[in-house]
Amino acid sequence: MTDTTIELSVLESRSGRSGFAENVNPELYRLLSALNLDREYVRGDGTVLFDASGRRYLDFAGAYGALPFGHGPTPIWQAINDVRCSGEPIFVQPSVLTAAGELADRLGRIAPHGLTRTTFVNSGTEATEVALKIARSHTGRLGVLTTGNSFHGKTLGALSATGSVKYQAGFGAPVEGFDHIEFGDSGALDAALSAAPGHYAVFLVEPIQGEGGVVCPPDGYLRRVREICDRHGVLMALDEVQTGLGRTGRMFASEHEGVVPDILTVAKALGGGIVPVGAVLCAPKLVDESFALRHTSTFAGNALAARVGIAVIDELTRDDGAVVTNAAVLGRQLSKDLNALAEKYPSVVTGVRGRGLLLGIELTADVNFVGRQSLLGSIAQQHNLTAVICSYLLDVEGIRVAPTLFGNRVIRIEPPLTVSAVQCSRLIAALDRALGYAAMGDMDGLFGHLLGRPTVGTPPSLAALRPGRIPDIAVRRTDRRFAFIAHPLNLEFFAAFDPALDVFHHGERQDLLERFAASTSELDPASFVIGSGRVVGGGDAKAHGDLIGLPYTSEQLLHLPTEQALRVVGGAVELAISRGATVVGLGGYSSVITGNGLGLGARSRPITTGNTFTAAASLRAVRRVCRERGIDVAQARVTILGAAGAIGRTIGKQLAGEVGSIALVGRRGESTVVAPKLWAAAQEMVASATGGSGTGNLAVAAHEMNGDMDDLIKSRHLEFFTDPVAAVQDSLIVIAATSAPHALIDPTDLMEGAIVCDVAQPPNIGRDVRGERPDVTVFDGGIVRVPSGSDFGLTYGLAPGLTYACMAETMLIALSGEFDLRSIGTTLDGDSVERLGELADVHGFALAEATRWREGSQ
């Protein structure tokens, strides 16, 4: 008979993974998978975890402080086994709970003096709820005062006490009666209580803000809080859910200042890493019948949880509290070693905080920290460098750490209290390597593991850092403000953004970009700051602009669901406005996927698509090249790819009076050969030709035929195509302005001697034209040179000094303050085309000679 044990184990593991990914938390699974954090741990032993392959991991995340003795501690399992062997009943509410009474007695002996009344709970957040109920019941007041950036749990009352709007959003929190002041500011507490006498029941505070980023208050803060609360007759509650039971090197963190609160909450460590259990301790006088007979729980205080809690206290107090002493001693050494790393990598590490074995290492949010334009700088600005370091440490070094919940820039160092000095040294050595890669902006070192690349070894010397223009420059008081949203048009553009990406081949870049996109969420939007620059216009006008990036190529953006696409671009607009922009340009496909900005609704107020000046610049480029080539425009046939779009439509209207004929290319209609939008665009072009004084053959024919569309079609002054190849074969002038994310025309498709204005990004015309068709002139119509004296030296696919016309429009609107010139929707105003052209001359924007890049001109 075949042994199927392994096969069944594998099947169960696969079933569990898919079950979690599909039915438990698919959103979290996506985020974990993006950074290779989606480990399945099959066994734990002390400070070590094992995955299914047998690989070992040091656990320095420690379940947020819930693992005082690591995974599977023998004394705790022994207590559980004793309950099983004795047959002690576990759930016998209501009755005399003997085990709960014993645990309450043990807690009272180790707690701050006088906190002998105990109410048991099942979690930290439930402990907060009970603390609030005790305070309100005793005082008869409903007001609750807590601090900003605090964390007290995620049930509604605890969430209302929590000082994070981001995590309260959508849940109706905070409910009425909750207020927040700055953590560590005792003066703010005194002022708040003085301003509302008789209103507040309790001030709830953490000795150290764990999830807020391991933030310690100033020395003496808790003593001042105690004195202020006493003076105002307000209860003081300490949330020691994370700091209590040895975590900071004392049994309770309040002991460091000798403070006795009125109410104290504990949980996490009280369950010994196996059973969820918590308790609320207070002075007996605070609890009477009004609370005690109304607050009950089915599970709280059960015998199993109580026996575990007793075993935990036994271990914490064994050998004169040796475990707690270990936390104090190793905590001091770890803090010293982490501070040494901060001194070694000052550009990456901005702070080390905490006490005992609750430590945090804060990483930079400075986009400039690498010293040049870099993807890592943008990741840091997003507060995501911590996630990158955590991913590296787990996947490469086999060490598990995690960011704090609110303080995304802080890596939590919170191992079991039983961690060894050797294990701490291993963490420091691994962090040294990770921070070294970060300081260098070394993408291979930090991200290669995600792509299956071999570990690169020791980080290169800091002396080898390649300096360059810092990406983000300071804003001056007199600067006007704008922002521009951009994304890599394709993977080649993605590589141009950061030279450190050169080590990755095409498939690896695609994988990396997809991982970046997958790691975004509502709480961590996709948009990021690439850098900034300053544009100096005429009349001493100056404008400072941010370049905001999106981690998607053109094709990826087109495939986003509509709701997600609008959320992604909307988030980028909000980021731009939060940084001070008064006008925001939609670059690349951020315009396409939002319906030329209209899909953003109220958020479209500061937006411009840049289409108007793109049309204006393209028109100037076409006219210039036609003059240089001696082309008789009045006789020439013009084909417009994307003629129904905003840019193609506008260029067609402007050229209609000058050219011989126009061929419009667009999608086929559902019920007619010509789509309604394409027909409407043709009508506008004919009206322009008829109403003006143009001398081109189309204008002459339009006058003779009184603008009759059918007659113009029969005479071939006006043609419609759905096939771009057929449309360009007899055209001397081609305007390419579609939103297709790939080339539509090959060199062999073009007429001899044709000129092609390729406005599209990515280009609609293949880049190999020069080699195959030297007779053809292909140029980028929407490229302009920024004014001299400007400093917009960011790399995004163009030579220094050049920018896209859509971005130039954003700059021009900012410089001039003429916000009515913004381009929204598909209908562009002809007068705005002319006005933006005038402003370009005033402020020193010019057509770039490099628009003819495919002939080799620079």
Helices and strands as residue ranges (DSSP letters): H 5-19, I 20-24, H 26-34, E 41-45, E 48-51, E 56-59, G 62-65, H 74-86, H 98-110, E 117-121, H 124-139, E 143-147, H 156-161, H 165-168, E 178-181, H 186-195, E 200-205, H 221-232, E 235-239, G 253-256, E 263-266, G 268-271, E 278-282, G 284-286, H 289-292, H 303-344, E 349-355, E 358-363, H 375-381, H 385-392, I 393-397, E 399-400, E 402-403, E 410-413, H 421-440, H 443-447, G 448-451, G 462-464, E 480-486, H 491-497, G 499-503, H 506-518, E 528-536, G 538-540, E 542-549, H 554-558, H 562-578, E 583-586, H 589-592, G 598-604, E 607-608, H 611-629, G 633-635, E 637-641, H 646-655, E 661-665, H 676-691, H 697-704, H 709-714, E 718-721, H 724-728, E 733-736, G 747-749, E 755-758, H 769-772, E 777-780, E 783-785, E 802-804, H 805-816, G 819-821, H 830-843, E 846-847, G 849-855
